[in-house]
């Protein structure tokens, strides 16, 4: 499914932007405006994709696509390591 925004690592967070792009993403150093309103320069590489997601961009991206908005709070508990691969465990 295609969305009217793309995710872009910048300023230590994974932001989202409606800035036009050709192909797979934004080249490093490209100036873009994010859904949270920041003007940032894109970063590329493996490590930037592991940065935390910008909460404001995440909220706006979910609003744009009509997804359920998850409010900040504690993360759900991690699964029991012994249950990995179990066919009886549900993943919603």
Secondary structure, DSSP 8 states (H G I E B T S, - for coil): ---S-EEEEETTEEEEE----SSSS--TT-EEEBTTS-EEE---STGGGGS-B-HHHHHHHHHHHT-----S--------GGGTT-TT----
